[in-house]
Amino acid sequence: MPEEQIIDLDKLISDKTVRGVADVRLELENKKLGDEEIIRLAEMEILSEVTHLELGENNISDKGLAVLCQSPRTQNLKSLNLKSNKITETGAQSLAQATNLPKLEQLILKFNRIGEQGAQYLAQSETLVNLTTLDLFRNHIGEAGAKAIKSSKNFRGVSRLRLD
């Protein structure tokens, strides 16, 4: 791999961590991150402090997302932005079953490929019950997926919803 394509994840995280009064944001949007980097991130101590994780416009697939969802270091996440990645129904299932996301309030998945089945997985989630924002724009969830999301008893607290 050419030297300029190697990602120094430690430096990137150091440069892109924004500490506020009550929140810690990690802004890694459009940084050419793939599953390998997300798997490494999931193991890093710094992730335990992060409340807002911006991972949009990268090359993250279901594999990397599954490891992130299983990481005990995601317990404090309030916001997770995964727009424009390579997430399918399998990734949606990982999110729906993620017991390590108890505080998650915002989930941005626009411009992925979760499909109808992925929407149904999310709608049936018993762990994503604190969501107030759910963005599924351009995920090809269809009428059945939209109906499942809108009628989900687990998403009663969602006040900002965006579907296909």
Backbone hydrogen bonds, N-H to C=O, Kabsch-Sander energy under -0.5 kcal/mol:
donor,donor_aa,acceptor,acceptor_aa,energy
5,Q,2,P,-1.7
6,I,2,P,-0.5
6,I,3,E,-1.2
8,D,6,I,-0.6
9,L,7,I,-1.4
12,L,8,D,-2.5
13,I,9,L,-2.7
14,S,10,D,-2.3
15,D,11,K,-2.8
16,K,12,L,-2.1
17,T,13,I,-0.6
17,T,14,S,-0.5
18,V,16,K,-0.6
18,V,25,R,-3.2
19,R,17,T,-0.6
20,G,18,V,-0.6
20,G,23,D,-3.4
25,R,18,V,-3.0
26,L,52,H,-2.9
27,E,16,K,-2.4
27,E,25,R,-0.6
28,L,26,L,-1.0
28,L,54,E,-2.1
30,N,56,G,-2.7
31,K,28,L,-0.7
32,K,57,E,-0.5
35,D,59,N,-0.5
38,I,34,G,-2.0
39,I,35,D,-2.8
40,R,36,E,-1.7
41,L,37,E,-2.7
42,A,38,I,-2.3
43,E,39,I,-0.6
43,E,40,R,-1.1
44,M,40,R,-0.5
44,M,41,L,-1.5
47,L,44,M,-1.1
48,S,45,E,-1.8
49,E,46,I,-1.8
50,V,46,I,-0.8
50,V,47,L,-0.6
51,T,24,V,-2.9
52,H,24,V,-2.0
53,L,79,S,-2.7
54,E,26,L,-2.7
54,E,52,H,-0.6
55,L,53,L,-0.7
55,L,81,N,-2.7
57,E,83,K,-3.0
59,N,33,L,-3.3
62,D,86,K,-0.6
65,L,61,S,-2.2
66,A,62,D,-2.5
67,V,63,K,-1.5
68,L,64,G,-2.2
69,C,65,L,-2.8
70,Q,66,A,-1.4
71,S,67,V,-0.7
71,S,68,L,-1.0
74,T,71,S,-1.4
75,Q,72,P,-0.9
77,L,74,T,-1.8
78,K,51,T,-3.6
79,S,51,T,-2.3
80,L,106,Q,-2.4
81,N,53,L,-2.7
82,L,80,L,-0.6
82,L,108,I,-3.2
84,S,110,K,-2.3
86,K,60,I,-2.9
89,E,113,R,-0.6
92,A,88,T,-2.1
93,Q,89,E,-2.1
94,S,90,T,-1.9
95,L,91,G,-2.3
96,A,92,A,-2.6
97,Q,93,Q,-1.7
98,A,95,L,-1.2
99,T,97,Q,-0.9
100,N,69,C,-0.6
101,L,98,A,-0.9
104,L,101,L,-1.1
105,E,78,K,-3.3
106,Q,78,K,-2.5
107,L,133,T,-2.0
108,I,80,L,-2.5
109,L,107,L,-0.6
109,L,135,D,-2.8
111,F,137,F,-2.5
113,R,87,I,-3.0
115,G,139,N,-2.2
116,E,140,H,-0.5
118,G,114,I,-1.5
119,A,115,G,-1.9
120,Q,116,E,-2.0
121,Y,117,Q,-2.2
122,L,118,G,-2.3
123,A,119,A,-2.6
124,Q,120,Q,-1.7
125,S,122,L,-1.4
127,T,96,A,-0.7
131,L,128,L,-1.0
132,T,105,E,-3.4
133,T,105,E,-2.3
134,L,160,R,-2.8
135,D,107,L,-2.3
136,L,134,L,-0.6
136,L,162,R,-3.8
139,N,136,L,-0.6
145,G,141,I,-1.4
146,A,142,G,-2.3
147,K,143,E,-2.6
148,A,144,A,-2.2
149,I,145,G,-2.2
150,K,146,A,-2.8
151,S,147,K,-2.1
152,S,149,I,-1.0
155,F,152,S,-1.1
156,R,153,K,-0.9
158,V,155,F,-1.6
159,S,132,T,-2.0
159,S,157,G,-0.6
160,R,132,T,-2.4
161,L,159,S,-0.5
162,R,134,L,-2.3
